[in-house]
Structures are given as C-alpha cells and as structure tokens.
Amino acid sequence: MSVRHVSITIGPMETVTLKLDRRHIQRLKNHAESTGRSQAAVVRDLIDRHLGRRKPSLHEQAKDLCGAVSGARDTSTRKLAGYGRN
C-alpha cells in the first residue's frame, strides 16, 4: 500500500501531518473541491463532528425564549372564521 503525507497548516495553528492512503487522499481532495473548502477545513470539521463538538440544537439556542410569548396556551381553542369546522 502506498502512503502519502498531507500537511495541514492554518494561521497560528499547529501543523499536523497525516499518513493517508491514496483512496483517503482522493476522497479528501474531492470533498474539499466539491464544497469549495480547503482540505484543512474539511479535516477540522470532521474532527469536530466525530470527536464531540457539535452545534447546539434549536432548543439549546432558543431556550431563553421559551415561555416568553403571551397568549392562549392552546391556540386551537380560538374560534377562527373560515378555518376547520364551523
């Protein structure tokens, strides 16, 4: 099996050298090109996704708004002309 080295350097970040076979290198290049991102950005994203850091859920992002809206608790109790059964 042939092994190539891919070095990833980003601004003030450290350099990491990965040993990947040709198949993985090609998959990384193809994905980076198809998404318009650098190979380093793709690798960082994959590390974040697969090693624990995730984007917060919608509930986590908006939980401070829960209960902030006043009005009928069950809007289905309001009588609206032209909707549903009359």
Rosetta blueprint (number, residue, H / E / L):
1 M L
2 S L
3 V E
4 R E
5 H E
6 V E
7 S E
8 I E
9 T L
10 I L
11 G L
12 P L
13 M L
14 E L
15 T L
16 V E
17 T E
18 L E
19 K E
20 L E
21 D E
22 R H
23 R H
24 H H
25 I H
26 Q H
27 R H
28 L H
29 K H
30 N H
31 H H
32 A H
33 E H
34 S H
35 T H
36 G L
37 R L
38 S L
39 Q H
40 A H
41 A H
42 V H
43 V H
44 R H
45 D H
46 L H
47 I H
48 D H
49 R H
50 H H
51 L L
52 G L
53 R L
54 R L
55 K L
56 P L
57 S L
58 L H
59 H H
60 E H
61 Q H
62 A H
63 K H
64 D H
65 L H
66 C L
67 G L
68 A L
69 V L
70 S L
71 G L
72 A L
73 R L
74 D L
75 T H
76 S H
77 T H
78 R L
79 K L
80 L L
81 A L
82 G L
83 Y L
84 G L
85 R L
86 N L
